[in-house]
Amino acid sequence: MIAPIIFALTEDDPEKAHELAIRVMTRVQNVPLLLQLIALWYRANENPNPVKVAGIPFPNPIGLAAGFDKHAEILLFLQALDFGFIEVGTALPCPQDGNPRPRQFRIPEDGAIINRNGFNSHGCAAVAERLKDVHPDLHIPLGISCGKMKDTPLEKAAEDYATVASQIGTFGAYIAINVSSPNTPELRRLQGREYLENIVCSVVLQSAGKPVFVKISPDLTEEELDITLEAIIHGGGKGIIIGNTTTARPSRGTGIFRRQPSRTYGESGGLSGPLLEERVLPLIKRSRTLEPKLPIIGVGGTYDRDSAQRKFDAGANLVQLFTGLVYRGPGLITECRNVEI
Ligand SMILES: Cc1cc2nc3c(=O)[nH]c(=O)nc-3n(C[C@H](O)[C@H](O)[C@H](O)COP(=O)(O)O)c2cc1C
């Protein structure tokens, strides 16, 4: 309802729109009556669809992807929208500004976003404070997404991930290792054999028994996926999140939205939205074939119930939303919640 107003107010700056929305949501979540009304509204037609994945009970299989509530500011509001789970972060060991602005761009005709945020984070101490406050009121599972500082060399990356996991992992039902953001130089090399097993091992040691997932890039080749899967499993990881944004610019004209070229399509950064689906589905299918029991979270290009269903049909156990939520609003959660699993 208020999304079109926020879009109009911040026409050429999606990040400003997001910040404005966060401010509104923070205010609303501080008023318990408003929060209850929102929860009632979104649960009015509730048809529960609980599922257990990696030993964790989820009230429904539709979650919020990492990056939307990076700093754990609006968790109570998001819970009221009836998400089945929320991934907080990506959080870093210390505060970091990220890349200069502008660093987010809308491509409305494709329902897409390009971002090159570069891991802006308040740092895990600030996130821990907020999580401590809201944790007693949260009734849905949280994922804790961990990242590394831009200046930490790849050889020392495992220490950064382990630090975040040890400081805030305790608030999560699962811990996610983000080695797939395209906006931190060389980060995606951490998906290779040389580094990943050691990173997963280090995080598992700090995870107090919580399952550890690894979020991968949709730009991996089949051969690279196979190596990554092996490293996750050898390192003690329990699941995979497929996937992050792509640096590719897939051919356009999905027919879903207006076909009209946008200048922003040429911006550098990670692309999200419906164009991602053709990259994500084959990786989910291959992972499911190679590892029949591995928990898989499917993310990338979910914009309606059918696109969510296609991820479950490909082998995902859970699905996350981000860009679809920006364009379609919270009604998308209600629409997707009743998928067949
Ligand atoms: C503005 C923006 C910021 C993001 N930040 C993160 C992040 O901090 N950590 C992460 O793992 N993924 C991040 N992502 C990626 C999303 O979690 C998701 O994997 C991706 O957008 C594909 O899903 P979608 O097509 O539903 O948006 C971000 C995406 C966007 C658009």
The ligand as an SDF file (V2000), in Angstrom:
LIG
                    3D

 31 33  0  0  0  0  0  0  0  0999 V2000
   19.8930   -4.5130   -2.3800 C   0  0  0  0  0  0  0  0  0  0  0  0
   20.2850   -5.9470   -2.1550 C   0  0  0  0  0  0  0  0  0  0  0  0
   21.1420   -6.2700   -1.0990 C   0  0  0  0  0  0  0  0  0  0  0  0
   21.5170   -7.6050   -0.8730 C   0  0  0  0  0  0  0  0  0  0  0  0
   22.3420   -7.9000    0.1650 N   0  0  0  0  0  0  0  0  0  0  0  0
   22.6580   -9.1940    0.4260 C   0  0  0  0  0  0  0  0  0  0  0  0
   23.4430   -9.5470    1.5430 C   0  0  0  0  0  0  0  0  0  0  0  0
   23.8550   -8.6970    2.3500 O   0  0  0  0  0  0  0  0  0  0  0  0
   23.7350  -10.8560    1.7330 N   0  0  0  0  0  0  0  0  0  0  0  0
   23.3010  -11.8440    0.8930 C   0  0  0  0  0  0  0  0  0  0  0  0
   23.5840  -13.0230    1.1250 O   0  0  0  0  0  0  0  0  0  0  0  0
   22.5320  -11.5410   -0.1700 N   0  0  0  0  0  0  0  0  0  0  0  0
   22.1990  -10.2540   -0.4190 C   0  0  0  0  0  0  0  0  0  0  0  0
   21.4050   -9.9440   -1.4990 N   0  0  0  0  0  0  0  0  0  0  0  0
   20.9660  -11.0320   -2.3970 C   0  0  0  0  0  0  0  0  0  0  0  0
   19.5690  -11.5590   -2.0150 C   0  0  0  0  0  0  0  0  0  0  0  0
   19.5760  -12.1220   -0.7360 O   0  0  0  0  0  0  0  0  0  0  0  0
   19.0980  -12.6180   -3.0290 C   0  0  0  0  0  0  0  0  0  0  0  0
   19.9880  -13.7070   -2.9770 O   0  0  0  0  0  0  0  0  0  0  0  0
   19.0530  -12.0870   -4.4530 C   0  0  0  0  0  0  0  0  0  0  0  0
   18.5430  -10.7830   -4.4760 O   0  0  0  0  0  0  0  0  0  0  0  0
   18.2130  -12.9690   -5.3690 C   0  0  0  0  0  0  0  0  0  0  0  0
   16.8850  -13.0570   -4.9370 O   0  0  0  0  0  0  0  0  0  0  0  0
   15.6840  -12.1680   -5.5750 P   0  0  0  0  0  0  0  0  0  0  0  0
   15.7380  -12.3260   -7.0660 O   0  0  0  0  0  0  0  0  0  0  0  0
   14.4340  -12.7100   -4.9370 O   0  0  0  0  0  0  0  0  0  0  0  0
   15.9680  -10.7750   -5.1600 O   0  0  0  0  0  0  0  0  0  0  0  0
   21.0270   -8.6210   -1.7340 C   0  0  0  0  0  0  0  0  0  0  0  0
   20.1520   -8.2830   -2.7860 C   0  0  0  0  0  0  0  0  0  0  0  0
   19.7870   -6.9840   -3.0060 C   0  0  0  0  0  0  0  0  0  0  0  0
   18.8360   -6.6650   -4.1360 C   0  0  0  0  0  0  0  0  0  0  0  0
  1  2  1  0
  2  3  1  0
  2 30  2  0
  3  4  2  0
  4  5  1  0
  4 28  1  0
  5  6  2  0
  6  7  1  0
  6 13  1  0
  7  8  2  0
  7  9  1  0
  9 10  1  0
 10 11  2  0
 10 12  1  0
 12 13  2  0
 13 14  1  0
 14 15  1  0
 14 28  1  0
 15 16  1  0
 16 17  1  0
 16 18  1  0
 18 19  1  0
 18 20  1  0
 20 21  1  0
 20 22  1  0
 22 23  1  0
 23 24  1  0
 24 25  2  0
 24 26  1  0
 24 27  1  0
 28 29  2  0
 29 30  1  0
 30 31  1  0
M  END
$$$$
